[in-house]
Amino acid sequence: MHMGRGRARHEECEACGQRIIWARTLAARWQALDPEPNPDGSVLAYRDHWGEYRARSVQSAADGPRHPLERVYMPHAATCNGPHQQELPAFQDLLLDPMEGAQGGGGGPFPLPDPWQDAGDGPLPRRERDKP
């Protein structure tokens, strides 16, 4: 997704197919924006002298002056109709009872062997340096 100098990139979103523009943020990252200015948006953007869009949050401009060419845009992530990222389970659902996977518990996803039970394969061989 490299955006070269001198070209404002108008592309289509891979998830929903809508047109988007790419803008470089103050943190030097690329952000997808809807291509038309939107007064309800949260991003200020303008095209610089190289033709690239430059973006910053509306909130960051609250205290200072705005660039005369800045317009308010909507981040495309807010309007994308494509499939959304799968919601992750709550943290509490990920916690396991430490005894559940051990001896005779519910089995759990990774059952632990009983350290006191003989595995049936006899004693472990001694390494040469461990011999008396």
N, C-alpha and C positions, 0 to 999 in steps of 0.2 A: 504494500500500500504506500509506496514511496511517491511523494508528490514533488515533482521537479519545479524549479523556479520558472516563473513566467507563465505558468499555466494554472488557471483556476480549474479545479477538477469538478466536473459535473458527472456524476456516476449514478448508477442504480444500486439501491440497497440489496444485498444478497439475500436478506431474509424476506422482504416484502415487495421488492421491485419498484418502490417509489424513487423518484429522483432525489439525490442528495448532493450537497456540496461539502467539501472538506475544508476545515479551517484549522490553522495552527494556533494553539493556545499559548498563553504566557509561559507555561511549563514546557513548551516545545513539543507538545503532543498533538496528534491529529484528532479532531472531533467532527463527527458527522452532524450536519445541520440541514433542516428543511430549506429548500432553495429560495423560498419567498420570505421577506421580512414578516414578522408576526408580533404585534404589540404585546401578546400574552407570553412571549418567550422569555428566556432567562439568560440569553447570551447576546453580547454586543459584538458585532463583526463588521469589518470593512475590508476592501481589497487594497493591498499595498501597491507600491510602485512596480513591483515584480509581477503583479497579477494574482498573488496568493491572498486568500482570506486570512485575516488575523482575528482572533477571538479572545474574549475575556467575559467574565460573568457580569451581569447587570449589577450585582451586589458590590463588586469591586469598584464600580464607577460612582457609587453613592456619594463618596466624599470629595471626589475631584472632578475636573473637567472631562468632557467626552470629546473624542476625536470628531471633527466635523462630518466625516463620512460614515461614522458608525450607525448601524441600524440594529434593531432588536430582532433576533432570530430565535426559533424554537429548536432545541436539540432534537435530532431525529429520533433518539432513543425514547423520547416522550411520546412520539406519534407513530412509531413503527408498529405495523399490524402483523408482522411476521411472528413465527413461533418464539416464545419467550424462553429464557433460561429456566431450566427445571428448578423448582423450588426445593431447597435443601431441607432435610428434616430438622426439627428443633434440636438444640444441643442436648436436652435431657433425654431425647429418644436415642441418642448415640451412646449414652453411658450404659455400661453393662454392670450387672452385679458380678463382682469378682469371683464369687463362689458358684455362679450359675454355669460357667463353662468347666468347672473342676469336677472332681469325683462325684459322679452320680447326679449332678445338678440337671439342668435342662438340656445340657449338651452344648448350648451356645454356638456361636459361629466357629469358634476355635477351641474344641474340648482339650483340656489339659490332662496329661497323664498323671496317674497317681504315683508320686515318687517312691512310695513304700511298697508298691506292688512290683513283683518280678516280671520283667518283660518277656521272660521265657527264653532269652537267648544266652543265658549264662553270664558269668562275671565278665567285666570289661577287661581286655588285655592290658597289661601294664606296659608302659613305655620303658625303654631301656634305662633312662635316667632315674625313673621312679623305683627301680629294683634296689633291694638292700645290698 
